Amino acid sequence: MTEYKIVDPTTNALVRRYPTSDDATVDRAIAAAAEEFAQWRRRPIKERADAVLAVSREFEHRRADLAAIITREMGKTTREALAEVDLSAAIFAYYAEHGPDFAADQRLDIRGGDDVVVRCEPLGALLGVMPWNYPYYQVARFAAPNLVLGNTVILKHAPSCPESAQAIEDIMRAAGLPAGAYVNVYASNEQVARAIADPRVHGVSLTGSERAGRAVGEVAGRHLKKYVLELGGSDPFIVLPEADLQAAVSAAVEGRMGNAGQACTASKRFIVVDPLYDRFLDAFTAAVRGLTIGDPTDDGVSFGPLSSEEAARTVIAQVRDAVEQGATAVAGGSRSARGGAFVEPTVLTGVTPAMRAYREEIFGPVAVVHRVPDTATAIRLANDTPYGLGSVVFGRDIAAAKAVGDALDVGMVSINGPSGTQEDLPFGGVKLSGVGRELGSYGMNEFVNRKVIRVRGRAG
């Protein structure tokens, strides 16, 4: 049974339990969203955009309280929690400003001269299934464009994020959105499957694991529902021989250790071309050893605990498997003596295809560093993964770095800087990293009916 509760990962102490929604509650949520859709879609898009702008302002107004909630729920440092709240506010503001233009009629110049318009219309009530690692941001990038477009949202959040889930719904009400436009449910996995199958639900967006993506995609496909899946990643970070070493190391630390390494787009595999490998490894390892772990509310702490005791055990099991098969932990490799769900920042070398750390996504502060003899080998190693989300390439020769990026089987490439996200930058991957795109104008191109209206002949 799905259990919604807050367990403070700093101490592993239970803070509060929340009741899982019963079937009748989930049915009422679906009914409310489906019924509201008929009215919400008919409101002028400017009114919907104004409501979403009010959501952004509520995020700004409640900034400190919202940050404290997710620090308590999943151990994010206060600094990173505040940054996530700010990014979420920016996403809502972005779609409030630009959404009406993204959804404007598009006139087509077709053979024969008929008057043709492509109109963007909403689909209906949508289900969002969201993860714990970015409790506000993940919801914002799904909900904001769809609310402006005229869809309504039923939101099922991670079981470890019940307080932030409720806080988002409270914000929607305070911003003036009608109750059915955005509905939070504490649903079980079985209830999610039934909701996807329900004819009143017209699409589903999931951000989460590959396993969850397969489950959601299977049910959605069986019922011919539109879906977007943002799944895992094992992003390569390629350092070319002529790269700026200091800049590469700084970006590597930021790209791997941010959010305690719990990001789909975190750089996880560092592929360094000789002759820079030894210098990079020494500098990167020293920087990682200099990170401080501790209470996420303390200033100066690099990162706090992982999200849960289960998450910490999983990461340590992956590290232990590698070391037992011959890999070397040149930094870290163990649980912290602090207790709680803390894991030492870790650097692994000598990882081979026989080890779990080679192909599995490590969702924690563990970097795998590979030495390769040339750029061609770096590209082959980077692509030797079932995932294809983001990537980083460092090199002073921009043309050469872009050529490497062009050869990578990924959805996103960052040249000479860590992977990042922002409201106007499309986000998504290929292979097992997912289906569809979010953010930017692409965020309004998924759950939409592009209705073609053709007037034959010329008016006279």
N, C-alpha and C positions, 0 to 999 in steps of 0.2 A: 504493500500500500504506500502511495506517495505521502510523505510526511513533511508538512511545511513548518519549519522551525528556524530560529536564529541560534547558532552555536558560535560564540566568539572564538575565532581561530587563534587568538593570542593566548588564550588559556584553555581552550576546548571546553569551556563551561557553557551549559545550556542557558540561554537568555530568556527565550519565550517560545511557546508552541502556538501555532495557528491552526484552526480547523480546516481540513480539506473540504472543498465544496462537494455537496452531495449532488446526485444526478439532477434533482429538481432545480437546484441553484444554477448549474451549468446550462440547463435548458432555458431558464429564464434569461440568462445572459445572452444566449444566442437569439432568443425571441426579441429581446430589447434592441440588440444591434440590427437585426433584420427589419424590425418595424421602424426604427429611427432612420434607416437608410432611405426610405421613401421620402422623408422630409429633408434630411441632411443634403441629399444630392440636389434637391431643388433650390436650396439657398444659393444666392449669387456667390460665385467663387470668392469675390472680395470679402464677403461676410465670413466665409470659412477661413480665409487667410487671416482676417483680423482676429478670429478666435485662436488660431494657432500662434499668432504673435503674442496674444495674451498669455498663452502657455509659456512661451519663452520668458516673458517678464516675471511670471511666477517662479520659474527656475532661478532666475537672478535674485529675486526677493528672498527665497528660501535657501540660498546657496549654502550657508554654513550648516544648517540643520540637515539638508540633503546629504552633504558630504559626510557628516557624522554617522548617518544611517549606514552607508555602504562600508565605511571603515569598520563599523561594528559587525556587519553581516559577513564580510569576506576579507577583511584584513588589509584593505588598500590604505596606503599612507594618506594622511590628511591632505598633503600637497597634491597627490595624484587624484584624490577624490574631488577636491575643489576644481581641478582642471577638467575632470569628466563632467561635472555639473556645468561648467562654462561651455564646454563643447556641445553638450546637449541643448543648452539655451541657444547657441549659435545655429544649430541645425534647425530648430523650430523657427527661428527668425529668418533663416535663409529661405525656407520654403514659403513662409508668409510673404516674403518680398518677391521671390522669383517664380513661385508655383503658378500664379495666374498666367504668366507668359509661357511657361513650359506647357500648359494645358490649352493654349490658344488654338483656334482653328488653323489648320494648314491648308492653303489652297494649292491644288495640283494643276499643272499645265499639261494636259493630256492631248493625245492625237484626236482631232475632230473638233476641239474647241469647246467641249461641254464644260459647264461650270461644276467643278468638283471640289469638295471640302472634306478633309479628314478631321473628324471631331473626336476629342478625347473625352470619353465618358467613364464614370466609375463602374466597377463590377458589382459591388454589394458589400455585405459583411465579410470581413477578413479575420482570420485567426493568426495571431502572432505567438510563437513559442520561443522564448528568449532565455539566454544563459546568465550565469552569475558573475562572469568576470568583468563585465562593464554594465552594471544594472540599469543605468539611465541611458547611456549612449546607444546601446543596442536597440532599445525601445524607440528612441528618438528617430533613428535613421529609418525605421520601418513606419512608425506612426505618423510622423510629420507630413511626408509627401502624400500619404494616402488620405489623411484627414482633409488636406487642402483639395485634393482631387475629388472628394465626395464619398469615398468609402467610409465605412464604419469599422471599428476595431474591437475585437475580443482578445484580451491579452492574458496569456498563461505564462507566468514568470517561473524562474528556477525555484525549487522548493526551499533553497537556502536564502532567498531574497524576498520574503513576504512583506517586510516593512517598507522596502523601497518600492515594491509593486503597489502597495496601498498608497504610498506617497504620490506616485505618478497619477493614480486615479483621482486623488484629492486635488491635485493641481489642475487636472482637466475640469473638475467641477468648479473650482475657484475661478478658472479662466472663462467660465460661462458656456462650456460645451454641454449639450444636452446629455442626459444620463446614458442613453443608448449609443451615443457616438463613440464612446470609449468605455469598455467594461472590463474590469479585472476579475479573474476567476482563479481560485486555488485548485486547479483541476489535476486529476491523476492522468497518467499516460493512457489508460483505457478510455477515459472521458475525452481526451484529446483526439484519439482515433475515431471515436463516434462523432465528435464535432466536425472533423474533416469530412466525414461521410455525409453529414447532414446537408440536405439540399439548400438550407438557408444560408450556409457558409459557402462563399464563392472563391476562396483562395486561402493559402496558408504560407506564411513565411517563418522559417526556422533558422536560428543561428545556434550552432552547437556542434556536437560530435558527429563523426562519420556514421556511427551506429544509429544515432537519432535521426540523421538525415535520410538514411536508408528506410527507416521505419515510416517517417512522415511521407517521403516520396512514394513509397509503395502504396500507402492508403490513398494519397492524393491522385496518383496515376490510375488506380483502380476505379476511382469515382470521377475521373476526368476533370480534376480541379487544377487550376494554375498554382504553381508553387515556386518559391525562391528558397534556395538553400545556401547559407553561408557556413561552411564547415571548417575543418582543421587545416593546418599548414605545417610544413617542415621547411621553412624558408631558407634558401641559401644566401650567404653573404660572401661574395667573391672578392678577394683582394688581389689585384693585378700587380705585377712586379714593380711598376713605377708609381704605385699609389702613395699618397701622402700618409705616412705611417701614423702620425699623431692623430690626424683627423679620422682615419679608419678605426683606430683603437677606441677613440671617444665615441664614435657612432656604434661600434660593436657593443660596448658596455650599455649604452642607452637602449640599443635595439634588442638586446637579449634580456636585460635585467629589469626593465621597466615593468611595473605591475607584478613584480616578483616572477617575471617570466611567463605570466599567464595571459598571453595574447596570441590569437591565431596568427597574426602577422609579425610576431616576434622573430628576429633572426635566430635560427636554431643551429644551422650548420655553417661553420666558418671554413671556407675553402681558400687556402692561401697558396699562391703560386710562388715557387722558389724564384729568386733567392731571398724573399722577404719573410719566409715562414718563421725562422728562429727569432728574428727581432719582433715580429708581430706577436708570437706566442709569449715571449718574455714580457712585453709591455702589457698585453691584454691580461695575462695571468696576474701581474702585479696590481693592475687596476681592479680586477675582480676581488683579489684578496683585501684591497683597501675599502671595500664596501662594508657598511655597517647594517646589521639587521637588528631589529628591536621593536619596541612598542610603536605601532604605526602612527600614533598621535604625537610622538616626540619629534621635535625639530631636529634635522640633521640625520635622521635615519634613512638609509638608502631604500630599504624595503622591509615590509613586515612579514607576517606568516603567509603561507599558502592559504587557500580558501577554506581548507578543511583538513582534518586528520587523514581522511581517505586520500585526498590529493597528495599530501606529503608522503604517505606510504607508497603510493604509485610511483612517484618520482624516484624515491630512494630505491625501489625495486628495479627500476630501469637502470639506474646508475650501478647498482650492485651486480646486475647481470653482465654489464659491460666489463666491469673490473674483474669479475671472476673468470671472464674469458680472455683476459689479457690487456684490456684497455688500462690507461693510467689516469687517475684523478690528480692532475697537477695542482689543482686548488679544490678545496672543499671535498664533497663526496659523502657527507654524513648529515644526520639530523643535528640541529643545534642543541646545545645543552640548556637552552632557555625553557624547554618544554613547549607546549602548544604545537602548532602545525608549522614550525619553523624548519627550513632546510638551508644549509650553507650554500652560498653561491659557489658553483662548481664548474670546472673546466676539464673536459675529457679529451684525451688524445689516443691514438691507436685504435679507434673504433672501426670494426670490420662489418661486412654484411651479415655475419653470423649473429650479431648482437642486436638486441631489441632497440638500442639507441640509434642504430643505423637507419631503420625504416619507420619506427614509431615516432609520433609527435611527443616530445617531452614538454609537458605543460608546467614548467617550473624553471627556477634559475640555474639551468644546466646548459652549458655551451659545448658543442662538439667541434673540435678543430681538426681539420684535415690538411695534410701537406700534399701538393700535387706538382708535377714537373713542368706543366705548361698550361696555356689557356684552354686548349682543346680538351685536355683531361678535366679541367675545372668545370667546363660546360657539361661534359658527360656525367660527372659526379653530381652536379647540381640537378640535372634532370632525372637522376636515378632515384626517384621517389614517386609514390602514388599520388602525392599532393602537388598542387600548382597554384598557390595563392600569391604571395608576394616574393620579392627578392631585392637584394642590394648588390651593386657593383661599384667598387672603388678603383679609380685609376685616373691619372693626370691626363692621359690621352682620351678626351671625351669621345671622339669617334670610335676608338677601340672599345671603350666601355659600353657605348651604345650597341656596338656590334655584338658584344657578349650578351647584353640584355635582349637583343632581337633573337638570339639563339635559345633563350630560356623558355620552357613550357610553363608559363605562369600568367596570372592575370594582371600583375602589377610589377613594375621595375622602378627602383629608385637608384639614381646615379649619384654617388658621392654624398650620401646622406642616409640616415636610417629610414626604414619604412615608417610611414605616418598616415594619419587620416585627418580629413577636414571636410567641412560640410559641402564644399563645391568640387570635391575630388571623387570620381567614380571609384567604387570599391567592389571587388569580387575576384573569383579565381576560376580555374579549370581543373580537369581531372577530378580527384576525390575531394577537392576543396570547395566544390559547390556548383550551383546553377543560378544564373541571374546576376544582376548588378544592383547596387544601392548607392545612394548619395549623388550629388550633382543632378543634372537634368535626368540622368538615367534612373534616379529614384522614383520618378513618376512614369516610367515607361514599362513597368511590370504588370501591375494590377489595374489594367486600363482596357477599355473597349475602344479601339480605333475605328470608329464608325465612318464609313465612306458614304457621303451624300452627293449624288450625281444628278444634276439637272440637265436633261438632254435638250439639245438645240439651243438656240439663242432667244432670249426674251425679246419680243418686238412689239 
